[in-house]
Amino acid sequence: MALVTTTEMFKKAYEGGYAVGAFNVNNMEIIQGIVGAAAELKSPLILQVSAGARKYANPTYLKKLVEAAVIEAGDIPIALHLDHGEDFEICKACIDSGFTSVMIDGSKHSFEENIRLTKQVVDYAHAHGCVVEGELGKLAGIEDDVNVSAEDASYTNPAEVEEFVKRTGVDSLAIAIGTSHGAFKFKPGQKPQLRFDILEEIERRIPGFPIVLHGASSVSQEYVKEIQQYGGNLADAIGIPEEMLRQAASSAVCKINIDSDLRLAFTAGIRNVLSNNPAVFDPRSYLKVGRENIKTLVSHKIKEVLGSEGQA
């Protein structure tokens, strides 16, 4: 099966009360772990590439790795998505190279400039068979090239969504309702809370329209503790409770982004091997453990958080 767009994925997810996982990829082992889990559980899948991943791994290498994964995965639908494209040029480059979905993040701009920029990307993408995700509202946190302070973060204003969607022609909309980028999402003692009232109002205003949640890693304490055991300082890492994400997935949220959880799982596996076997120098010895951690994590997310098992 060739790479697909998210159009049909999101239609089925909205109607079925589940979400599709969008997992950030950086290298071969991470891709293998994600796709292996999705293939076994017959789940639709979005592999997404950030600007940081493109700089690190080279766009050509990543694209070819994803193409290989599509061949190995068999008949599950897989979309290739650009995460947080900051301008028209990077979106165009990804569209031209065969991405089936791109995100243009104009949330740092004024409402009118966000509309102008998003529509520019939409017009080009739709002419080339690609779909577009836009964003309204600003998520706090740090992840790759995204860096928004808590003071600058803002919830999505439901009163703006109808006009934004209509004027841009965007295919899905990322909103800010309390999620945050990175592992350190909240201050110590602060209770994570998603604004389901905002989500419900947005769903009322644009019924049937696919909504996206960024910054939705749960920050598994199992992996946090394992990394801390070997010297990593993650004492204050707090994520979004999985039951909140499952509730969101059962409503208008059709895509949930997961990145920090993957980093934690991969790193925990590698640190475990290297700490217990200091003489190891074969990368295959520790990377395969990181890969297995990725597969275990993604399987859990598909079954317990996204609800997408068997929906391919």
PyMOL commands that set and color helices and strands:
alter all, ss='L'
color gray80, all
select helices_A, chain A and resi 7-16+28-41+51-57+59-73+88-96+111-127+158-168+196-205+221-229+242-249+260-276+283-306
alter helices_A, ss='H'
color red, helices_A
select strands_A, chain A and resi 20-24+45-50+78-85+101-104+131-136+141-143+146-148+172-175+211-213+253-258
alter strands_A, ss='S'
color yellow, strands_A
deselect
rebuild
show_as cartoon
